[in-house]
Amino acid sequence: MQETLGDLPFSAINMAAACLVTAWNDRKQVFIMGNGGSAATALHMAADLSKNTAVPGFPRLRAVSFNDNMALFSALANDTAYDQVFREQVLTYVDSGDVVVAISASGNSPNVLNAVTAARELGATTIGMSGYYGGKLSGMVDIPIVVPNHSIEQIEDLHMMLEHMITASVRSSIHHAVKRAA
């Protein structure tokens, strides 16, 4: 684990935070997704970005997880296919300039990859969080964040840690921008 921490891609992590600050500044939305433990991280990240970056009296960063609406998620899985559940939501909600964060420990989850393809076609900026060697996801996104580890549990733990680091950085940047504007 200690070796993995030293090998984290901090420049990509900083780029992801800067991308989210740009989304806030431009009044764009952030959409986050994942499967299994990554779904929990996606939900947590959306909550943290929405709540922990808010400054009273100023526009808020709008972050939503595609894992939130279980009725829609299960309807899409049942009526289309499981590998389309995130893609269909991208087609419904994402606009050019929005940010899509895809979380997949393997980097090879078909439903996540299909969503990233659709997001890129719509002109969204894409951030991918994966593990192992990055999987296909790392080659598809604008900002790949690969946790170089082979333990699914440690990858998921580190993704949550990275989510907290990114949120803290975004919060700090937004608070500094608000102070300059006041």
PyMOL commands that set and color helices and strands:
alter all, ss='L'
color gray80, all
select helices_A, chain A and resi 2-6+10-25+37-52+70-79+82-93+110-121+137-140+152-181
alter helices_A, ss='H'
color red, helices_A
select strands_A, chain A and resi 29-34+62-65+99-103+125-130+143-146
alter strands_A, ss='S'
color yellow, strands_A
deselect
rebuild
show_as cartoon
